[in-house]
């Protein structure tokens, strides 16, 4: 698993918004860098149709 993640690019896991900007970069700017024991998680808003 570690070798898979080490050989992967950020773009392979990142999502883009309507303007083709990566969500991870924007999230880090808004919330700050993550610690070693943290991760970002995307939870769709099902009530809004997501």
C-alpha positions in Angstrom: 0.0 0.0 0.0 2.8 2.4 0.9 4.5 1.9 -2.5 1.2 2.4 -4.3 0.6 5.8 -2.6 4.3 6.8 -2.9 4.2 6.3 -6.7 0.8 8.0 -7.2 0.3 11.7 -8.1 -2.0 14.1 -6.2 -4.0 14.7 -9.3 -4.9 11.0 -9.4 -6.8 11.3 -6.2 -8.0 14.9 -6.3 -11.3 16.2 -7.6 -11.9 19.3 -9.7 -14.6 22.0 -9.2 -16.7 23.6 -12.0 -13.7 25.8 -12.9 -11.3 22.9 -13.2 -9.4 23.9 -10.0 -8.3 21.1 -7.7 -10.3 20.9 -4.5 -7.4 19.8 -2.3 -5.3 22.9 -2.9 -8.3 25.2 -2.1 -9.1 23.2 1.0 -5.5 23.4 2.3 -5.5 27.2 1.8 -8.8 27.5 3.6 -8.3 25.0 6.5 -4.5 24.8 6.8 -2.1 21.9 6.5 -2.9 18.5 7.9 -1.0 16.8 10.8 0.4 13.3 10.3 -2.7 11.7 11.9 -5.4 13.8 10.0 -7.1 13.5 6.7 -9.7 15.5 4.6 -13.0 13.7 3.9 -15.6 14.6 1.3 -19.2 13.9 2.4 -21.8 14.7 -0.3 -24.8 16.7 0.9 -27.5 14.2 -0.1 -30.3 16.5 1.0 -29.1 18.9 -1.7 -28.9 16.2 -4.4 -25.2 15.5 -4.0 
